[in-house]
Structure formats: structure tokens, C-alpha cells
């Protein structure tokens, strides 16, 4: 992914509407059923993806890339936090 499409914002914000015993969300011009078990993961190879400020407030960015020195630094810091 190169960015978060605005059409996904209602889903990301969980702008749900109750219709009887079910919940629905509007994506574009379609209304679809919402399942509580649904999870959305977006991934990119871009080390610095642009996430607009309005999307940054409703998504969690996780950087799974690390270098050997970065990992060593994390281990060093963590090991020195314990008595």
C-alpha cells in the first residue's frame, strides 16, 4: 500500500449503523455487513509510507523492519532496565 484510501475511513473509524440485529458500514456507495472479527492489515515495502494526518489518528503504524544494530540497541536498553 502507498497510502490509506479515504473510501476506507468509515470502516477504520467503525462508523457502524445498526440494522436490526446486525451492523453495517458504508464503503463508497455500498452498504456492507460488518463482522466484529474483521481485521484489516495494510502492508508496504516503503520504509517511510505517507499516512495523512486524518488517517494517522485512526490507524496504528507498526514498523517491523530493524537492523542488527537497532536490535542490539533494543536488547541493550531492555537488559539495563532490570535491576
C-alpha positions as CSV (number, residue, x, y, z in Angstrom):
1,X,0.0,0.0,0.0
2,X,1.2,3.5,-0.7
3,X,-1.5,5.3,1.4
4,X,-4.8,4.9,3.1
5,X,-7.7,5.4,0.7
6,X,-10.3,7.8,2.0
7,X,-13.1,5.4,1.0
8,X,-11.8,3.2,3.9
9,X,-12.2,5.8,6.6
10,X,-15.8,4.8,7.6
11,X,-14.5,1.3,8.1
12,X,-11.4,2.4,10.0
13,X,-13.5,4.7,12.2
14,X,-16.1,2.0,12.7
15,X,-18.9,4.2,11.6
16,X,-21.4,1.5,12.1
17,X,-25.2,1.6,11.7
18,X,-27.4,-0.8,13.5
19,X,-30.0,-2.5,11.2
20,X,-31.9,-4.8,13.4
21,X,-29.6,-7.4,14.9
22,X,-26.7,-6.6,12.6
23,X,-24.3,-3.7,12.0
24,X,-23.5,-2.3,8.6
25,X,-20.9,0.2,7.3
26,X,-21.0,2.3,4.1
27,X,-17.9,1.8,1.9
28,X,-18.2,4.1,-1.1
29,X,-21.7,3.7,-2.5
30,X,-22.3,0.3,-1.0
31,X,-23.6,-0.8,2.4
32,X,-21.9,-3.9,3.7
33,X,-22.4,-6.1,6.8
34,X,-19.8,-5.6,9.5
35,X,-18.3,-8.6,11.3
36,X,-16.7,-8.0,14.8
37,X,-14.0,-10.5,13.9
38,X,-12.9,-8.4,10.9
39,X,-9.3,-7.1,11.0
40,X,-7.6,-5.0,8.3
41,X,-3.8,-5.2,7.8
42,X,-2.2,-2.9,5.2
43,X,1.5,-3.5,4.4
44,X,4.1,-1.8,2.3
45,X,7.8,-2.2,1.4
46,X,8.1,1.5,1.6
47,X,10.2,2.3,4.8
48,X,8.6,5.7,5.1
49,X,5.0,5.5,3.9
50,X,3.0,8.7,3.9
51,X,0.0,8.4,6.2
52,X,-2.2,11.6,6.1
53,X,-2.8,13.2,9.5
54,X,-6.6,12.4,9.3
55,X,-5.7,8.7,8.8
56,X,-2.8,8.6,11.3
57,X,-5.3,9.3,14.1
58,X,-7.3,6.2,13.3
59,X,-4.6,3.6,12.3
60,X,-1.7,2.1,14.1
61,X,1.6,2.1,12.3
62,X,3.9,-0.8,13.2
63,X,7.4,-0.9,11.8
64,X,8.6,-4.5,11.6
65,X,11.9,-3.6,10.0
66,X,15.1,-3.5,12.0
67,X,18.8,-3.6,11.6
68,X,21.3,-5.7,13.6
69,X,22.5,-2.5,15.4
70,X,18.9,-1.4,16.1
71,X,18.1,-4.8,17.5
72,X,21.3,-4.8,19.6
73,X,20.4,-1.4,20.9
74,X,16.9,-2.5,21.9
75,X,18.4,-5.6,23.7
76,X,21.0,-3.4,25.4
77,X,18.4,-0.9,26.6
78,X,16.0,-3.6,27.8
79,X,18.7,-5.5,29.7
80,X,19.7,-2.4,31.6
81,X,16.2,-1.6,32.7
82,X,16.1,-4.5,35.0
83,X,17.8,-4.4,38.5
